[in-house]
Amino acid sequence: MDEKALNVQVKGQNNIYYTVAMDLASLRLNGFDVFLFGTPGLLRFRVMRELICSGADGFIFVFDAVHPEKDEDAISILNSVRNSITSDIPIIYLANKQDLEGARSPEVIKAQNNLPDDCKIFPTSAKTGLNINESIKYLVNEIFERYKEVLQTLQKYENDIKSLAEKLNKDKVEMRDFLNNLEIKRFIEIDRINKIYRVKKGLKKITS
């Protein structure tokens, strides 16, 4: 994980530290630049979650495997996230704190919270690192599958943005926003002087 990750915390009256803003981290997997934004698992941070939802390509949703009493709020947050995104944006789940006694298995959490039968849920431990990298790699692959066809099309028209616009049926403003968005996501690099772009090399499914 990212050793330079940022976290904003305050100390509560019970001497426990709580995240009050968001966690920020980045890492590189093959050709992908991955940016992680973590929000507190509290209902009152709805506005912050909505902001992240507006630009996210995928979600890692964490369940506390030791404390089932937190599930009700977790599902409320999950439903809010689902209502803020399109159905093609992938969500994976973590059954966290598997290092602690009494931790529920992914299957139990899935059944107790009526999660989709085909959803992917990993048994994890943020403390030991169990399945953390594996879950991130899985999500990155899901995101890549979502963009793969678009990237293949982009590669065909790197030197001809006008023809790309015709192919995608986008006007000048829509193309500008479309390419700028892909640049922010680090999928392409834009040469604005020569009015061309390049799809980043090395973008492929992660196999290990």
BELPEJO-V765400 format. One record per pair of residues at least 24 apart in sequence whose C-alpha atoms are under 10 Angstrom apart, sorted by the first residue. I is the first residue (numbers start at 1). J is the second residue. D is the distance in Angstrom with one decimal. If there is no record, write none. Layout:
I	J	D
I	J	D
This chain:
1	25	8.1
1	26	8.0
1	27	6.8
1	28	9.6
1	129	9.1
1	132	8.5
1	133	7.6
1	136	10.0
2	26	6.0
2	27	6.0
2	28	9.4
2	35	10.0
2	36	9.6
3	27	9.5
5	36	9.2
5	37	10.0
6	37	9.8
7	38	9.0
20	45	8.8
21	45	8.6
21	48	8.4
22	48	8.5
22	49	9.7
29	136	9.4
29	137	7.7
29	140	8.5
29	202	9.7
29	203	9.2
29	204	9.8
29	205	9.8
29	206	7.7
30	201	9.7
30	202	6.4
30	203	7.0
30	204	7.5
30	205	8.5
30	206	7.0
30	207	9.7
30	208	10.0
31	186	9.4
31	187	9.0
31	200	7.5
31	201	6.6
31	202	4.4
31	203	4.7
31	204	7.1
31	205	9.4
31	206	9.3
32	140	8.2
32	144	9.2
32	185	9.2
32	186	7.6
32	187	7.9
32	200	8.9
32	201	9.4
32	202	7.8
32	203	6.2
32	204	8.4
32	205	9.7
32	206	9.6
33	140	9.8
33	185	7.9
33	186	6.6
33	187	8.6
33	203	9.7
34	136	9.1
34	137	9.9
34	140	8.0
34	185	8.7
34	186	9.0
35	185	9.0
36	60	9.4
36	136	9.6
41	70	9.4
41	73	8.2
41	74	7.1
41	77	7.8
42	70	9.8
42	73	7.4
42	74	8.1
42	76	9.9
42	77	8.0
43	73	6.8
43	74	8.4
43	76	7.8
43	77	6.6
43	80	9.8
44	77	9.8
45	77	9.4
46	77	7.9
46	80	8.1
46	81	9.2
49	77	8.8
49	80	8.7
49	81	7.5
49	84	9.2
50	80	8.4
50	81	7.4
50	83	9.8
50	84	6.9
50	85	9.3
51	84	9.6
52	81	9.6
52	84	9.8
53	80	9.8
53	81	6.9
53	82	9.1
53	83	9.7
53	84	6.4
53	85	6.5
53	86	9.9
54	81	10.0
54	84	7.5
54	85	7.4
55	85	9.3
55	181	9.4
55	185	9.6
56	85	8.7
56	89	8.3
56	90	9.9
56	185	9.7
57	85	9.4
57	88	9.4
57	89	6.1
57	90	7.4
57	91	9.3
57	139	9.4
57	140	9.1
57	142	9.5
57	143	6.5
57	144	9.6
57	146	9.1
57	147	9.8
57	185	9.1
58	85	9.6
58	88	9.3
58	89	5.6
58	90	5.0
58	91	5.8
58	92	8.2
58	139	6.9
58	140	8.0
58	142	8.2
58	143	6.6
59	89	7.9
59	90	6.4
59	91	4.6
59	92	6.3
59	93	8.3
59	136	9.7
59	139	7.8
59	143	9.9
60	90	8.8
60	91	5.9
60	92	5.1
60	93	5.7
60	94	7.1
60	121	9.5
60	135	8.2
60	136	8.0
60	139	7.8
61	91	7.0
61	92	6.2
61	93	4.7
61	94	6.2
61	95	9.0
61	96	9.9
61	121	9.1
62	92	8.7
62	93	5.8
62	94	4.7
62	95	6.4
62	96	6.5
62	97	9.9
62	121	9.3
62	122	9.5
62	124	9.3
63	93	7.3
63	94	5.9
63	95	5.1
63	96	5.9
63	97	8.9
63	104	9.8
63	106	9.3
63	109	7.9
63	110	9.9
63	121	9.7
63	123	9.9
63	124	9.8
64	94	8.4
64	95	6.3
64	96	5.4
64	97	6.6
64	98	9.2
64	103	8.3
64	104	8.7
64	109	9.2
65	94	8.7
65	95	5.3
65	96	5.4
65	97	5.9
65	98	6.9
65	99	9.9
65	100	8.9
65	101	9.9
65	102	8.1
65	103	4.9
65	104	4.9
65	105	7.2
65	106	8.1
65	108	9.2
65	109	7.3
65	123	8.8
65	124	9.2
65	125	9.8
66	95	9.0
66	96	8.0
66	97	6.7
66	98	8.0
66	99	9.8
66	100	7.3
66	101	7.8
66	102	6.0
66	103	4.5
66	104	6.3
66	105	9.6
67	97	9.6
67	102	9.1
67	103	8.1
67	104	8.7
68	103	9.5
68	104	8.5
68	109	8.5
68	112	9.0
68	113	9.8
71	109	8.9
71	112	8.8
71	113	7.5
72	113	8.6
74	113	9.5
75	113	7.4
75	114	9.6
75	115	9.6
88	143	9.5
88	146	7.7
89	142	8.8
89	143	7.7
89	146	8.0
90	119	9.5
90	120	9.9
90	139	7.3
90	140	9.5
90	142	6.6
90	143	7.0
90	146	8.8
91	119	8.0
91	120	8.1
91	121	9.5
91	139	7.7
91	142	9.1
91	143	9.9
92	119	6.8
92	120	5.3
92	121	6.0
92	122	8.1
92	135	7.8
92	136	9.1
92	138	8.5
92	139	6.9
92	142	9.6
93	119	7.7
93	120	6.2
93	121	4.4
93	122	6.3
93	123	8.8
93	124	9.7
93	135	8.5
93	139	10.0
94	120	8.5
94	121	5.4
94	122	4.8
94	123	6.0
94	124	6.1
94	125	8.8
94	126	10.0
94	131	9.0
94	132	8.7
94	135	8.0
95	121	6.8
95	122	6.0
95	123	4.8
95	124	5.8
95	125	8.1
96	121	10.0
96	122	8.2
96	123	6.2
96	124	4.7
96	125	5.2
96	126	6.9
96	127	9.3
96	130	9.1
96	131	9.7
96	132	9.6
97	123	8.2
97	124	6.3
97	125	4.7
97	126	6.8
97	127	7.6
97	128	9.0
97	130	9.3
98	123	6.4
98	124	5.7
98	125	5.3
98	126	8.8
98	127	9.2
98	128	9.1
98	130	8.2
99	123	9.7
99	124	8.1
99	125	6.0
99	126	8.9
99	127	7.6
99	128	7.3
99	129	9.7
99	130	8.6
100	125	8.7
100	127	9.9
134	208	8.9
137	205	9.1
137	206	6.7
137	207	8.7
137	208	8.5
138	205	9.5
138	206	8.1
138	207	9.5
140	204	9.9
140	205	8.2
140	206	7.9
141	204	8.3
141	205	5.6
141	206	6.4
141	207	9.0
142	205	8.9
143	205	9.7
144	203	8.1
144	204	7.4
144	205	6.9
144	206	9.3
145	204	9.3
145	205	8.0
147	187	9.4
148	203	9.1
148	204	8.6
148	205	9.5
151	182	9.7
151	187	8.0
151	188	8.9
151	199	7.2
151	200	9.5
151	203	9.2
152	199	9.0
154	179	9.8
154	188	9.0
154	197	8.9
154	198	8.3
154	199	7.0
155	188	9.7
155	197	9.2
155	198	7.4
155	199	6.2
155	200	9.5
156	199	9.8
157	196	9.0
157	197	8.9
157	198	9.3
157	199	10.0
158	188	9.8
158	190	9.7
158	195	9.6
158	196	6.1
158	197	5.5
158	198	5.8
158	199	7.5
159	194	9.2
159	195	8.1
159	196	5.4
159	197	7.1
159	198	8.4
160	195	8.6
160	196	7.1
160	197	9.0
161	195	7.7
161	196	6.7
161	197	8.3
162	195	10.0
